[in-house]
Amino acid sequence: MKHKPPPRRRHRSSGELISTLTFLGVGLAFAGETKVLLAGGQRLQALAMGLFCVLCLAGAARFHIHNLWHFIQSRRR
């Protein structure tokens, strides 16, 4: 039996938009701070801040990542 992927849903609620913009803004702020820390020679702190940046940007793209995951899973079966 072939597994049918869930239908794509348009994420348009106010809460989803606010959290996406918040993740994006914080991720960009962390990216700037990472650059400042690297310029100051603080590599360990810059590495941690860079990781936080990537995680926040992934949070902003969470719906796209979800849809891509289901697309890949549907192609594997």
C-alpha positions as a Markdown table, in Angstrom:
| # | Residue | x | y | z |
|---|---|---|---|---|
| 1 | Met | 0.0 | 0.0 | 0.0 |
| 2 | Lys | 1.4 | 3.4 | -1.0 |
| 3 | His | 1.6 | 6.0 | 1.6 |
| 4 | Lys | -0.1 | 9.2 | 0.6 |
| 5 | Pro | 1.6 | 12.4 | 1.8 |
| 6 | Pro | -0.4 | 14.9 | 3.7 |
| 7 | Pro | -1.8 | 17.7 | 1.6 |
| 8 | Arg | 0.2 | 20.9 | 1.5 |
| 9 | Arg | -1.2 | 23.5 | 3.7 |
| 10 | Arg | -0.8 | 27.2 | 3.4 |
| 11 | His | 0.4 | 28.6 | 6.7 |
| 12 | Arg | -1.1 | 32.0 | 6.9 |
| 13 | Ser | -2.3 | 32.5 | 10.5 |
| 14 | Ser | -1.1 | 35.6 | 12.4 |
| 15 | Gly | 0.7 | 33.5 | 15.0 |
| 16 | Glu | 2.6 | 31.6 | 12.3 |
| 17 | Leu | 3.6 | 34.8 | 10.5 |
| 18 | Ile | 4.8 | 36.4 | 13.8 |
| 19 | Ser | 6.9 | 33.4 | 14.9 |
| 20 | Thr | 8.4 | 33.1 | 11.4 |
| 21 | Leu | 9.4 | 36.8 | 11.3 |
| 22 | Thr | 10.7 | 36.5 | 14.9 |
| 23 | Phe | 12.9 | 33.5 | 14.0 |
| 24 | Leu | 14.1 | 35.3 | 10.9 |
| 25 | Gly | 15.0 | 38.5 | 12.8 |
| 26 | Val | 16.7 | 36.8 | 15.6 |
| 27 | Gly | 18.7 | 34.6 | 13.2 |
| 28 | Leu | 19.9 | 37.6 | 11.3 |
| 29 | Ala | 20.8 | 39.3 | 14.5 |
| 30 | Phe | 22.8 | 36.3 | 15.5 |
| 31 | Ala | 24.5 | 36.3 | 12.2 |
| 32 | Gly | 25.7 | 39.8 | 12.7 |
| 33 | Glu | 26.9 | 39.0 | 16.2 |
| 34 | Thr | 28.7 | 36.0 | 14.9 |
| 35 | Lys | 30.6 | 38.3 | 12.5 |
| 36 | Val | 31.5 | 40.7 | 15.4 |
| 37 | Leu | 32.7 | 37.8 | 17.6 |
| 38 | Leu | 34.9 | 36.5 | 14.8 |
| 39 | Ala | 36.4 | 39.9 | 14.2 |
| 40 | Gly | 37.2 | 40.0 | 18.0 |
| 41 | Gly | 38.9 | 36.7 | 17.9 |
| 42 | Gln | 36.4 | 34.9 | 20.1 |
| 43 | Arg | 36.1 | 31.7 | 18.0 |
| 44 | Leu | 34.3 | 29.5 | 20.5 |
| 45 | Gln | 31.6 | 32.1 | 21.2 |
| 46 | Ala | 31.3 | 32.8 | 17.4 |
| 47 | Leu | 30.8 | 29.1 | 16.8 |
| 48 | Ala | 28.0 | 28.9 | 19.3 |
| 49 | Met | 26.4 | 32.0 | 18.0 |
| 50 | Gly | 26.7 | 30.7 | 14.4 |
| 51 | Leu | 24.9 | 27.5 | 15.5 |
| 52 | Phe | 22.1 | 29.5 | 17.1 |
| 53 | Cys | 21.9 | 31.5 | 13.9 |
| 54 | Val | 21.5 | 28.4 | 11.7 |
| 55 | Leu | 18.9 | 27.0 | 14.1 |
| 56 | Cys | 16.8 | 30.2 | 14.1 |
| 57 | Leu | 16.9 | 30.4 | 10.3 |
| 58 | Ala | 15.9 | 26.8 | 10.1 |
| 59 | Gly | 13.0 | 27.7 | 12.4 |
| 60 | Ala | 12.0 | 30.4 | 10.0 |
| 61 | Ala | 12.0 | 27.9 | 7.2 |
| 62 | Arg | 10.3 | 25.2 | 9.1 |
| 63 | Phe | 7.2 | 24.9 | 6.9 |
| 64 | His | 9.4 | 24.7 | 3.8 |
| 65 | Ile | 11.5 | 22.1 | 5.4 |
| 66 | His | 8.4 | 20.1 | 6.4 |
| 67 | Asn | 7.0 | 20.2 | 2.8 |
| 68 | Leu | 10.4 | 19.2 | 1.4 |
| 69 | Trp | 10.7 | 16.3 | 3.9 |
| 70 | His | 7.3 | 15.0 | 2.8 |
| 71 | Phe | 8.1 | 15.4 | -0.9 |
| 72 | Ile | 11.4 | 13.4 | -0.4 |
| 73 | Gln | 9.5 | 10.7 | 1.6 |
| 74 | Ser | 6.8 | 10.3 | -1.1 |
| 75 | Arg | 9.5 | 9.9 | -3.8 |
| 76 | Arg | 11.3 | 7.2 | -1.9 |
| 77 | Arg | 8.2 | 4.9 | -1.7 |
